[in-house]
Amino acid sequence: MSERVDIDGSQGEGGGQILRTALALSLVTGRPFRIDRIRARRPKPGLLRQHLTAVNAACAISGAQVIGAELGSSVLEFAPSRVRGGEYRLAVGTAGSATLVLQAVLPALLTADAPTRLTLEGGTHNPFAPPYDFLAKTFLPLVRRMGAAIELSLDAHGFYPAGGGRFTVGIEPCRALTPLMLLTRGDVSLRARALVASLPNKIAKRELSVVRHRLGLERTQCVVEAIENSVGPGNILLIEIASADVTEVITGFGMKGVTSEEVASKACDDAEAYLAANAPVGRHLADQLLIPAALAGGGSFRTSAPSSHTTTNADVIAKFLDVPIAIEPERNDSVGENAGKNSVYRIAVGNAIIRERVS
């Protein structure tokens, strides 16, 4: 058996992504791991239901042996076997993010021995995770460009806190991913959608009014969508910024005690920051692209200042794969209070590091 990887679950960002990355790369490489102090810095440390669902999913597709797979557990030992394609239903059982469960198994299922059809149930639009729309419009189109064949369909919206959403994913085996280069953004086009489920349409209209004023959009670029297939009420504002190679999805979630104007203003702040940075890859996407790029053996992209999620993810990847990841700032000509706002970083993976430094 391959040498075990030992991981401190409280390192860096200290969240559930450390576990999901470890599961994904353990399945791909066949290396077992032990993780201690799972989510130790969180208000509710240990495995929550969505994390346990990810562990159970990884076991289901690989016949893995696992110790510590129970709610609240702070220690987990995981030893995978061969990844198998097939048909799987993975249910979080709460509004916990089903999109994050997919993170843990998607890389391995691209290497499976047969096609896979996943049905994932739980939260599809959760303020603590990338929404379904980010998967569909931002992340998966880029993974397809790297050579993967993945189909996605939303069957039911699952808003926080009720959950009850469902989406399906079809995955074909992929012999190898090819490196991805995302260095320039170019011209952009914007549109906004405000989704409301079992809530008045005026909430969405107020959000879109702020977006039109702040971002200069026409009414035809702003759409209200009333969602009928949701278990509980919910609201999300989606600002889509499309360029030649990537569509960035900025989100604002309606919450109790937060006005529509506050939701929209925060989303517009994020959209303006993305536009000002003039880099093609947003902060959340930079985090998501690290595993595919590492598995492809190379790649390079420009992004705004990376989050702690991104740097922690790079540290965990290094424990499983001998693929260097360099995260370095580019020269910033801004001065004064704008010096840090528009900073751009280059993230280079594998052979891309050597090529760029030689050139």
WOHULIN-V571910 format. One line per field, one symbol per residue. ss: DSSP state (H for helix, E for strand, C for the rest). phi: phi as a letter, one per 20 degrees, with the letter a starting at -180 (. if undefined). burial: b if it has 9 or more other C-alpha atoms within 8 Angstrom, else e. A space follows every 10 residues. Layout:
BEGIN
ss: ???
phi: ???
burial: ???
END
This chain:
BEGIN
ss: CCCCEEEECC CCCCCHHHHH HHHHHHHHHC CCEEEECCCC CCCCCCCCHH HHHHHHHHHH HHCCEEECCC CCCCCEEEEC CCCCCEEEEE ECCCCCEHHH HHHHHHHHHC CCCCCEEEEE EEECECCCCC CHHHHHHHHH HHHHHCCCCE EEEEEEECEC CCCCEEEEEE ECCCCCCCCE EECCCCCCEE EEEEEEECCC HHHHHHHHHH HHHHHCCCHH HEEEEEECCE CCCEEEEEEE EECCCCEEEE EEECCCCCCH HHHHHHHHHH HHHHHHHCCC ECHHHHHHHH HHHHHHCEEE EEEECCCHHH HHHHHHHHHH CCCCEEEEEC CCCCCHHHCC CCCEEEEEEE HHHHHHHHC
phi: .fffedcefe flfmdffgff fffgffffem efbccdlflf eegdfnfeff ffffffffff ecmfebcneb gnfdcbdcce dffcfqdcdc dfnbegffff fggfdggfff dfebfccddd cqedccfdbf fgffgfddff gffffeoedc dcbeebfcef efmnebbdcd cegcfaedgd dcdcdmfccd bccdecclcf ffffffffff ffffdmeegf ecceceeedd fcfabbdcdd ddcfdbdede ccdfcfndfg ffgfffffgf fffffffldf dffffgffff fgffffnrqb bdbfgfefgf ffgfffgffd cecfcdccfe fdefcmfefe fdfcdddccm fffffffff
burial: eeeebebbbb eeebbbbbbb bbbbbbbbeb bbbbbbbbbb eeeebbbebb bbbbbbbbbe bbbbebebbe bebbbbbbbb bebbbeeeeb bbbbbbbbbb bbbbbbbbbb bbebbbbbbb bbbbbbbebb bbbbbbbbbb bbbbebbbbb ebebebbbbb ebbbbbbbbb bbbbeebbbb ebbebeebeb bbbbbbbbbe bebbbbbbeb bbeeeebeee bbbbeebeeb bbbbbbbbbb bbbeebbbbb bbbbeeeeeb bebbbbbbeb bbbbeebebb bbbebbbbbb bbbbebbbbb bbbbbbbebb bbbbebbbeb eebebbeebe eeeeeeeebe ebbbbbbbbb bbbeeeeee
END
